[in-house]
Amino acid sequence: MEDIRIIFKTETLSLYERINDGEWNGFYLYDKNESMNIGFKCKTEHDAIIEALEYHQEQLAKTRNEYQELKRKVDGFVGQIIGKDDEDDDDSLI
């Protein structure tokens, strides 16, 4: 039978330890916002927190890169529209 020891619990994070559960023993950090464990089968509480931080760093870098790519596309599109408007304005002056 497995035992679960809760180390701490906030509104969105839970750090707990699974004991007497064979290969599933270890420390876990559950993120309610992600609906998943982001620290998984870690040997120490510290390792679970570091694993969770690394997960969120990776997600932040991915989101930042996706934002930059989308911004580049939007800026290019807006630049084309503004360029066409400037050309139309020039034609009306003739």
N, C-alpha and C positions, 0 to 999 in steps of 0.2 A: 504494500500500500504506500502510495506517495504521500509525502508531507510537503506543505507549502508554508514557508515562513515569509511574511510580508516585512520588508525592510523599511520602506516608506511608500506612502500613497498620497498623491495630490489629485486635483481635479482631472488632470490629463496624463499623468505619469504614475506608473507603479513599478517599483523595484522589488522583486521577490526571489526567493531561492527555492528550488525544487530539490527535495531530499528523498532518498530511498526510492528512486524511480529509475534505477539502472542508468542506461545511456542518456537519459534526459536530465540527469542531475546538473545543477549549475544555477548561476544567477541570470535572471531575465529582466529586461527593462521593457515594459509594455507602454506604448504611446497610444493613448485613446484617440488622438486626432488622426493618426495613421491607421488605426484599427489593427495594429500588429506589434509583435515583439521586435524591437530594434536593437536590443542586446540579447543574445541567444546562446544558451548553454556556456556562459562564461565562467571562468575559474574563480573570479573575485568580483566583488561589487564594483570596484574600480574599473575592471576590464569591461563590465557591462555598460558603464557610463561612457567610457572611451569609445566603445563600439557604436553606441548610439550617437555620440557627437560626430564620429566619422561618417555615419550614415547621413546625418543631416547636412554635413559639409558637402557630401557628394550630391545630395538633392539640391542644395543651394547653387552649386556650381552648374549643374544641369539646367536649372531654371534660369540662371543668369545668362548662360549661353543661348538658350532658346529665346529669351527676351531680346538679346542683342541681335540675333538673326531676324526676328520679327520686326524689330525697330528699323533695321537696315532695309528690309523689304518695304515697310510702310513709308520710310523717308524717300526711297526711290520712286514709289508710286506717287506720293504727294509732289515730289519734284517734277515728275512728268506732267501732272495736272497743272501745276503752277506754270510750267514752261509753255503749255498749250494756251493757258489763259493769257500769258504775256504776248504770245504770237497773235492771238485773236484781238487783243487790245491794239497792237501795232497796226493791224489791217484796218481797224475802224478809223484810224487817224488819216488814212489816205483819201 
